[in-house]
Amino acid sequence: MPHFDEFYANKLRGGLGVTDADTVLDLRGASREKAAASIQDMLERSRFAQAKSVAIRLDPPPEGGGETLFQPVGKALLEAKKRGWIDRLQTLPGQDGLGFYVVLAGKPEREA
């Protein structure tokens, strides 16, 4: 889109989603404990690997409302962002369902 800055053009195209991610972490059907362990494992491994993008998929709220993994997973990701382990954190676009699009910072470059 030649008449828009890339940032605004991406806003018009929609958010980054499952098809844009390097990998997908599917936590649909996972218990809260398993989801927390999976997120922690992903974050720990990312500190020693190259930067990559991950789409994290979560179950939608049950019929009639109820608790989802969105808040606990979101809190863990936000804490990792504060620590510098995540470069980008956003929700998935509506067509991809409930979840997050995350760009992991990866292993820091060593200065020569």
N, CA, C and O atoms as a DFTB+ gen file, in Angstrom:
448 C
 N C O
     1  1       0.849      -1.172       0.000
     2  2       0.000       0.000       0.000
     3  2       0.892       1.231       0.000
     4  3       1.442       1.606       1.036
     5  1       1.031       1.845      -1.132
     6  2       2.014       2.917      -1.270
     7  2       1.685       4.206      -0.532
     8  3       2.590       5.001      -0.278
     9  1       0.424       4.445      -0.178
    10  2       0.057       5.713       0.428
    11  2       0.013       5.672       1.952
    12  3      -0.334       6.666       2.591
    13  1       0.358       4.547       2.527
    14  2       0.332       4.390       3.975
    15  2       1.706       3.994       4.486
    16  3       2.456       3.291       3.809
    17  1       2.028       4.456       5.696
    18  2       3.202       3.910       6.367
    19  2       2.940       2.427       6.584
    20  3       1.786       2.013       6.689
    21  1       3.986       1.630       6.652
    22  2       3.833       0.182       6.814
    23  2       3.026      -0.170       8.063
    24  3       2.227      -1.107       8.045
    25  1       3.234       0.576       9.139
    26  2       2.495       0.331      10.382
    27  2       0.989       0.419      10.145
    28  3       0.247      -0.466      10.569
    29  1       0.530       1.476       9.473
    30  2      -0.892       1.671       9.239
    31  2      -1.428       0.711       8.174
    32  3      -2.581       0.288       8.249
    33  1      -0.625       0.375       7.214
    34  2      -1.032      -0.604       6.212
    35  2      -1.283      -1.955       6.876
    36  3      -2.246      -2.642       6.536
    37  1      -0.430      -2.337       7.811
    38  2      -0.624      -3.595       8.537
    39  2      -1.892      -3.557       9.374
    40  3      -2.572      -4.574       9.510
    41  1      -2.219      -2.400       9.935
    42  2      -3.458      -2.258      10.698
    43  2      -4.668      -2.508       9.788
    44  3      -5.635      -3.147      10.205
    45  1      -4.617      -2.010       8.555
    46  2      -5.719      -2.214       7.619
    47  2      -5.814      -3.661       7.167
    48  3      -6.911      -4.177       6.953
    49  1      -4.672      -4.316       7.022
    50  2      -4.655      -5.721       6.600
    51  2      -5.141      -6.636       7.703
    52  3      -5.613      -7.737       7.419
    53  1      -5.041      -6.218       8.943
    54  2      -5.415      -7.057      10.080
    55  2      -4.170      -7.445      10.849
    56  3      -3.052      -7.320      10.351
    57  1      -4.372      -7.913      12.053
    58  2      -3.252      -8.279      12.908
    59  2      -2.532      -9.517      12.420
    60  3      -3.044     -10.285      11.605
    61  1      -1.340      -9.686      12.939
    62  2      -0.586     -10.880      12.629
    63  2      -1.239     -12.068      13.305
    64  3      -1.666     -11.976      14.456
    65  1      -1.317     -13.186      12.596
    66  2      -2.033     -14.328      13.133
    67  2      -1.292     -15.630      12.966
    68  3      -0.070     -15.659      12.813
    69  1      -2.044     -16.699      12.998
    70  2      -1.498     -18.051      12.968
    71  2      -0.674     -18.302      11.711
    72  3       0.382     -18.928      11.785
    73  1      -1.134     -17.827      10.565
    74  2      -0.410     -18.078       9.317
    75  2       0.886     -17.288       9.221
    76  3       1.766     -17.642       8.436
    77  1       1.021     -16.221      10.008
    78  2       2.230     -15.398       9.981
    79  2       3.310     -15.913      10.926
    80  3       4.475     -15.536      10.798
    81  1       2.941     -16.759      11.861
    82  2       3.870     -17.216      12.894
    83  2       4.812     -18.306      12.365
    84  3       4.460     -19.082      11.476
    85  1       6.016     -18.335      12.939
    86  2       6.973     -19.396      12.609
    87  2       6.505     -20.736      13.161
    88  3       6.736     -21.778      12.548
    89  1       5.851     -20.711      14.311
    90  2       5.366     -21.928      14.952
    91  2       4.080     -21.630      15.716
    92  3       3.775     -20.474      16.008
    93  1       3.329     -22.683      16.037
    94  2       2.069     -22.546      16.760
    95  2       2.135     -23.390      18.026
    96  3       2.497     -24.566      17.982
    97  1       1.785     -22.782      19.148
    98  2       1.660     -23.494      20.413
    99  2       0.166     -23.604      20.690
   100  3      -0.473     -22.623      21.071
   101  1      -0.390     -24.795      20.498
   102  2      -1.829     -25.005      20.637
   103  2      -2.135     -25.484      22.045
   104  3      -1.834     -26.624      22.400
   105  1      -2.731     -24.618      22.841
   106  2      -3.087     -24.951      24.216
   107  2      -4.582     -25.209      24.372
   108  3      -5.096     -25.235      25.490
   109  1      -5.275     -25.399      23.260
   110  2      -6.702     -25.711      23.338
   111  2      -6.866     -27.080      23.980
   112  3      -6.241     -28.055      23.564
   113  1      -7.703     -27.138      24.984
   114  2      -7.945     -28.390      25.690
   115  2      -6.950     -28.669      26.808
   116  3      -7.083     -29.673      27.508
   117  1      -5.961     -27.810      26.992
   118  2      -4.949     -28.013      28.034
   119  2      -5.458     -27.526      29.380
   120  3      -6.248     -26.585      29.448
   121  1      -5.004     -28.168      30.448
   122  2      -5.331     -27.703      31.792
   123  2      -4.516     -26.450      32.094
   124  3      -3.560     -26.133      31.386
   125  1      -4.898     -25.758      33.133
   126  2      -4.182     -24.535      33.523
   127  2      -2.719     -24.842      33.850
   128  3      -1.827     -24.083      33.470
   129  1      -2.468     -25.950      34.552
   130  2      -1.105     -26.337      34.934
   131  2      -0.271     -26.686      33.710
   132  3       0.885     -26.278      33.602
   133  1      -0.867     -27.450      32.780
   134  2      -0.135     -27.834      31.565
   135  2       0.174     -26.605      30.710
   136  3       1.262     -26.494      30.145
   137  1      -0.787     -25.684      30.617
   138  2      -0.579     -24.454      29.848
   139  2       0.542     -23.622      30.458
   140  3       1.402     -23.114      29.737
   141  1       0.538     -23.480      31.796
   142  2       1.579     -22.703      32.468
   143  2       2.952     -23.338      32.242
   144  3       3.931     -22.634      31.994
   145  1       3.021     -24.670      32.327
   146  2       4.288     -25.369      32.103
   147  2       4.757     -25.211      30.657
   148  3       5.951     -25.036      30.411
   149  1       3.841     -25.271      29.709
   150  2       4.194     -25.122      28.288
   151  2       4.715     -23.723      27.989
   152  3       5.695     -23.563      27.262
   153  1       4.060     -22.711      28.549
   154  2       4.493     -21.329      28.343
   155  2       5.873     -21.128      28.962
   156  3       6.752     -20.534      28.337
   157  1       6.068     -21.617      30.180
   158  2       7.360     -21.465      30.850
   159  2       8.467     -22.173      30.064
   160  3       9.566     -21.638      29.919
   161  1       8.178     -23.365      29.562
   162  2       9.158     -24.109      28.763
   163  2       9.516     -23.351      27.487
   164  3      10.687     -23.259      27.119
   165  1       8.490     -22.805      26.811
   166  2       8.731     -22.032      25.589
   167  2       9.618     -20.822      25.886
   168  3      10.557     -20.534      25.143
   169  1       9.315     -20.121      26.972
   170  2      10.096     -18.924      27.319
   171  2      11.530     -19.274      27.701
   172  3      12.460     -18.578      27.294
   173  1      11.721     -20.327      28.464
   174  2      13.072     -20.736      28.862
   175  2      13.901     -21.150      27.650
   176  3      15.062     -20.761      27.527
   177  1      13.311     -21.932      26.764
   178  2      14.027     -22.375      25.563
   179  2      14.368     -21.195      24.644
   180  3      15.415     -21.186      23.998
   181  1      13.479     -20.210      24.594
   182  2      13.681     -19.085      23.685
   183  2      14.906     -18.258      24.058
   184  3      15.488     -17.594      23.201
   185  1      15.297     -18.292      25.317
   186  2      16.438     -17.494      25.769
   187  2      17.750     -17.997      25.187
   188  3      18.752     -17.283      25.218
   189  1      17.759     -19.223      24.653
   190  2      18.980     -19.821      24.124
   191  2      18.870     -20.125      22.637
   192  3      19.724     -20.820      22.087
   193  1      17.842     -19.621      21.984
   194  2      17.606     -19.887      20.566
   195  2      17.499     -18.562      19.809
   196  3      17.568     -17.482      20.396
   197  1      17.332     -18.674      18.522
   198  2      17.147     -17.477      17.698
   199  2      15.735     -16.937      17.873
   200  3      14.821     -17.671      18.246
   201  1      15.567     -15.662      17.604
   202  2      14.249     -15.029      17.706
   203  2      13.280     -15.695      16.735
   204  3      13.655     -16.048      15.617
   205  1      12.032     -15.863      17.171
   206  2      11.003     -16.423      16.296
   207  2       9.639     -15.972      16.766
   208  3       9.471     -15.509      17.894
   209  1       8.673     -16.114      15.883
   210  2       7.299     -15.735      16.226
   211  2       6.496     -16.995      16.536
   212  3       6.680     -18.043      15.917
   213  1       5.605     -16.862      17.506
   214  2       4.781     -17.984      17.952
   215  2       3.338     -17.516      18.070
   216  3       3.064     -16.470      18.658
   217  1       2.422     -18.291      17.512
   218  2       0.999     -18.073      17.724
   219  2       0.560     -19.032      18.822
   220  3       0.748     -20.243      18.703
   221  1      -0.017     -18.503      19.877
   222  2      -0.481     -19.314      20.997
   223  2      -2.000     -19.352      20.928
   224  3      -2.665     -18.327      21.077
   225  1      -2.544     -20.547      20.699
   226  2      -3.987     -20.704      20.552
   227  2      -4.604     -21.198      21.855
   228  3      -4.068     -22.091      22.511
   229  1      -5.743     -20.603      22.221
   230  2      -6.441     -20.929      23.456
   231  2      -7.899     -21.261      23.163
   232  3      -8.441     -20.869      22.129
   233  1      -8.531     -21.993      24.090
   234  2      -9.952     -22.311      23.964
   235  2     -10.791     -21.051      24.152
   236  3     -10.447     -20.193      24.964
   237  1     -11.895     -20.936      23.403
   238  2     -12.822     -19.828      23.650
   239  2     -13.565     -20.072      24.961
   240  3     -13.540     -21.187      25.484
   241  1     -14.222     -19.050      25.496
   242  2     -15.000     -19.257      26.727
   243  2     -16.090     -20.306      26.506
   244  3     -16.658     -20.390      25.417
   245  1     -16.380     -21.100      27.528
   246  2     -17.445     -22.094      27.391
   247  2     -18.802     -21.418      27.203
   248  3     -18.982     -20.248      27.542
   249  1     -19.741     -22.170      26.663
   250  2     -21.101     -21.660      26.450
   251  2     -21.669     -21.165      27.775
   252  3     -21.631     -21.882      28.774
   253  1     -22.188     -19.960      27.787
   254  2     -22.739     -19.382      29.007
   255  2     -21.705     -18.650      29.843
   256  3     -22.027     -18.140      30.917
   257  1     -20.460     -18.588      29.366
   258  2     -19.403     -17.875      30.084
   259  2     -18.616     -18.801      30.981
   260  3     -19.020     -19.932      31.250
   261  1     -17.502     -18.308      31.432
   262  2     -16.643     -19.092      32.306
   263  2     -15.197     -18.695      32.139
   264  3     -14.864     -17.807      31.354
   265  1     -14.349     -19.361      32.884
   266  2     -12.926     -19.037      32.895
   267  2     -12.199     -19.649      31.700
   268  3     -12.486     -20.770      31.281
   269  1     -11.255     -18.885      31.166
   270  2     -10.394     -19.373      30.092
   271  2      -8.942     -19.231      30.536
   272  3      -8.660     -18.731      31.625
   273  1      -8.035     -19.672      29.688
   274  2      -6.609     -19.536      29.971
   275  2      -6.068     -18.173      29.551
   276  3      -4.886     -17.892      29.745
   277  1      -6.920     -17.322      28.977
   278  2      -6.460     -16.052      28.431
   279  2      -5.746     -15.196      29.483
   280  3      -4.656     -14.688      29.221
   281  1      -6.337     -15.032      30.652
   282  2      -5.741     -14.170      31.666
   283  2      -4.443     -14.741      32.240
   284  3      -3.448     -14.018      32.281
   285  1      -4.401     -16.004      32.686
   286  2      -3.137     -16.501      33.237
   287  2      -2.008     -16.567      32.212
   288  3      -0.858     -16.269      32.535
   289  1      -2.327     -16.951      30.993
   290  2      -1.300     -16.991      29.950
   291  2      -0.857     -15.570      29.619
   292  3       0.336     -15.316      29.455
   293  1      -1.803     -14.649      29.521
   294  2      -1.475     -13.253      29.243
   295  2      -0.574     -12.648      30.302
   296  3       0.351     -11.904      29.980
   297  1      -0.836     -12.961      31.564
   298  2       0.005     -12.444      32.646
   299  2       1.430     -12.981      32.538
   300  3       2.392     -12.236      32.724
   301  1       1.566     -14.266      32.240
   302  2       2.902     -14.856      32.102
   303  2       3.659     -14.229      30.934
   304  3       4.858     -13.967      31.032
   305  1       2.954     -13.990      29.830
   306  2       3.599     -13.383      28.660
   307  2       3.972     -11.930      28.935
   308  3       5.032     -11.471      28.509
   309  1       3.121     -11.215      29.633
   310  2       3.414      -9.822      29.969
   311  2       4.633      -9.728      30.880
   312  3       5.469      -8.841      30.709
   313  1       4.738     -10.624      31.834
   314  2       5.906     -10.658      32.716
   315  2       7.180     -10.950      31.912
   316  3       8.225     -10.351      32.166
   317  1       7.094     -11.859      30.954
   318  2       8.246     -12.172      30.105
   319  2       8.623     -10.971      29.230
   320  3       9.801     -10.739      28.959
   321  1       7.619     -10.216      28.796
   322  2       7.896      -9.008      28.001
   323  2       8.644      -7.987      28.856
   324  3       9.576      -7.340      28.380
   325  1       8.239      -7.844      30.111
   326  2       8.926      -6.919      31.013
   327  2      10.379      -7.331      31.235
   328  3      11.248      -6.480      31.422
   329  1      10.636      -8.629      31.215
   330  2      12.004      -9.141      31.391
   331  2      12.850      -9.037      30.124
   332  3      14.061      -9.256      30.160
   333  1      12.211      -8.703      29.012
   334  2      12.940      -8.573      27.761
   335  2      13.018      -9.858      26.954
   336  3      13.771      -9.930      25.983
   337  1      12.258     -10.870      27.339
   338  2      12.274     -12.147      26.620
   339  2      11.356     -12.132      25.410
   340  3      11.480     -12.970      24.517
   341  1      10.413     -11.157      25.381
   342  2       9.455     -11.034      24.282
   343  2       9.596      -9.641      23.682
   344  3       9.570      -8.636      24.392
   345  1       9.746      -9.602      22.351
   346  2       9.836      -8.321      21.656
   347  2       8.460      -7.759      21.304
   348  3       8.254      -6.546      21.330
   349  1       7.530      -8.637      20.979
   350  2       6.205      -8.187      20.540
   351  2       5.142      -9.109      21.122
   352  3       5.300     -10.330      21.119
   353  1       4.068      -8.524      21.617
   354  2       2.975      -9.283      22.216
   355  2       1.669      -8.635      21.805
   356  3       1.445      -7.452      22.064
   357  1       0.806      -9.411      21.163
   358  2      -0.509      -8.911      20.781
   359  2      -1.485     -10.080      20.726
   360  3      -1.078     -11.241      20.678
   361  1      -2.760      -9.763      20.734
   362  2      -3.764     -10.812      20.613
   363  2      -3.871     -11.252      19.159
   364  3      -3.514     -10.512      18.242
   365  1      -4.367     -12.460      18.967
   366  2      -4.602     -12.948      17.612
   367  2      -5.803     -12.224      17.019
   368  3      -6.692     -11.798      17.755
   369  1      -5.840     -12.080      15.696
   370  2      -7.022     -11.471      15.081
   371  2      -8.245     -12.374      15.280
   372  3      -8.103     -13.578      15.490
   373  1      -9.422     -11.797      15.216
   374  2     -10.665     -12.514      15.490
   375  2     -10.841     -13.797      14.700
   376  3     -11.340     -14.785      15.238
   377  1     -10.439     -13.805      13.424
   378  2     -10.652     -14.994      12.602
   379  2      -9.791     -16.176      13.041
   380  3     -10.080     -17.315      12.673
   381  1      -8.735     -15.924      13.824
   382  2      -7.873     -17.009      14.304
   383  2      -8.307     -17.540      15.665
   384  3      -7.731     -18.513      16.152
   385  1      -9.286     -16.938      16.275
   386  2      -9.767     -17.385      17.578
   387  2      -9.017     -16.708      18.714
   388  3      -8.291     -15.734      18.514
   389  1      -9.209     -17.241      19.898
   390  2      -8.611     -16.662      21.100
   391  2      -7.141     -17.057      21.202
   392  3      -6.790     -18.217      20.990
   393  1      -6.289     -16.097      21.524
   394  2      -4.870     -16.403      21.699
   395  2      -3.998     -15.183      21.537
   396  3      -4.473     -14.047      21.517
   397  1      -2.709     -15.445      21.422
   398  2      -1.712     -14.384      21.344
   399  2      -0.750     -14.641      20.188
   400  3      -0.487     -15.785      19.817
   401  1      -0.231     -13.547      19.630
   402  2       0.871     -13.596      18.672
   403  2       2.065     -12.988      19.392
   404  3       2.015     -11.843      19.840
   405  1       3.145     -13.769      19.500
   406  2       4.301     -13.377      20.290
   407  2       5.552     -13.474      19.422
   408  3       5.723     -14.437      18.674
   409  1       6.428     -12.466      19.525
   410  2       7.750     -12.553      18.906
   411  2       8.754     -12.663      20.043
   412  3       8.964     -11.720      20.806
   413  1       9.367     -13.836      20.137
   414  2      10.350     -14.094      21.191
   415  2      11.663     -13.414      20.843
   416  3      12.098     -13.450      19.691
   417  1      12.292     -12.799      21.824
   418  2      13.520     -12.034      21.599
   419  2      14.693     -12.934      21.222
   420  3      15.557     -12.528      20.446
   421  1      14.731     -14.144      21.760
   422  2      15.826     -15.048      21.454
   423  2      17.081     -14.704      22.214
   424  3      17.087     -13.843      23.094
   425  1      18.145     -15.395      21.857
   426  2      19.438     -15.216      22.514
   427  2      20.028     -13.871      22.113
   428  3      20.100     -13.562      20.923
   429  1      20.452     -13.066      23.084
   430  2      21.034     -11.766      22.740
   431  2      22.343     -11.931      21.959
   432  3      23.114     -12.862      22.190
   433  1      22.564     -11.016      21.046
   434  2      23.807     -11.012      20.275
   435  2      24.972     -10.610      21.169
   436  3      24.849      -9.682      21.968
   437  1      26.078     -11.289      21.044
   438  2      27.264     -10.927      21.804
   439  2      28.039      -9.840      21.072
   440  3      28.172      -9.856      19.849
   441  1      28.540      -8.907      21.852
   442  2      29.342      -7.833      21.248
   443  2      30.747      -8.344      20.966
   444  3      31.319      -9.106      21.745
   445  1      31.283      -7.912      19.851
   446  2      32.618      -8.366      19.449
   447  2      33.711      -7.646      20.207
   448  3      34.893      -7.912      19.986
